[in-house]
């Protein structure tokens, strides 16, 4: 694997964590809506 | 509510700072630019160990107290542990391919034991999904969580117990075999990832607790209305 590919993977690893966080926020909003509907 | 967002902001800022430090220190003499991904690899592995330790403790706390929030913490922590173990395996393979010339080696004790740990905790999450009764689910998951956590010290010490491909720890209390720039980036990422873990676990625990409330409500709505039908009592004819 060459240098640019590894550096891209390095960047994507952090993006994956941020992506996980965004998913948590979206899921939280959906759950709150469901709780409100009931 | 607000403190949750403040800590989330702090975690994201810490992660950004860790990213900046790891991207800006001079390249390593041997590993060149490839060293940068090792910061994500080490921090992810550390958080995975922490997460599985918390799963065990929270599970045992559920067994002792029967408070469901403990079970929810255990579940949230296990999810995070699986996520970060996956990230550690992935970044480790990328780093290994670049530096060692091979992405995977089943003969390496650390790689094999980490992969085993990853699959055992996927099994833990599958077990949780397969049981509907909250009490039975919590009890079985607590026992599995306690047994599975025995792997954590095994994975950690695998590099010293069996001398295979993986290097021994670069940071020890008596000796640090790492340039200062790399050390600062590594420690910053360890702290940032730990904060990220704490924040994410808090969010997920709340969500699992909310899901439990919704499940209980749905179940009560589906219950038959009115009195249950009882068989007639047979007695002497009047």
HADDOCK unambig.tbl for C-alpha pairs under 7 A between the chains (distance, minus, plus):
assign (segid A and resid 1 and name CA) (segid B and resid 97 and name CA) 6.25 0.50 0.50
assign (segid A and resid 1 and name CA) (segid B and resid 98 and name CA) 5.07 0.50 0.50
assign (segid A and resid 2 and name CA) (segid B and resid 98 and name CA) 6.85 0.50 0.50
assign (segid A and resid 3 and name CA) (segid B and resid 33 and name CA) 6.64 0.50 0.50
assign (segid A and resid 3 and name CA) (segid B and resid 34 and name CA) 6.72 0.50 0.50
assign (segid A and resid 6 and name CA) (segid B and resid 34 and name CA) 6.43 0.50 0.50
assign (segid A and resid 6 and name CA) (segid B and resid 94 and name CA) 6.79 0.50 0.50
assign (segid A and resid 10 and name CA) (segid B and resid 37 and name CA) 5.06 0.50 0.50
assign (segid A and resid 28 and name CA) (segid B and resid 207 and name CA) 6.49 0.50 0.50
assign (segid A and resid 35 and name CA) (segid B and resid 214 and name CA) 6.97 0.50 0.50
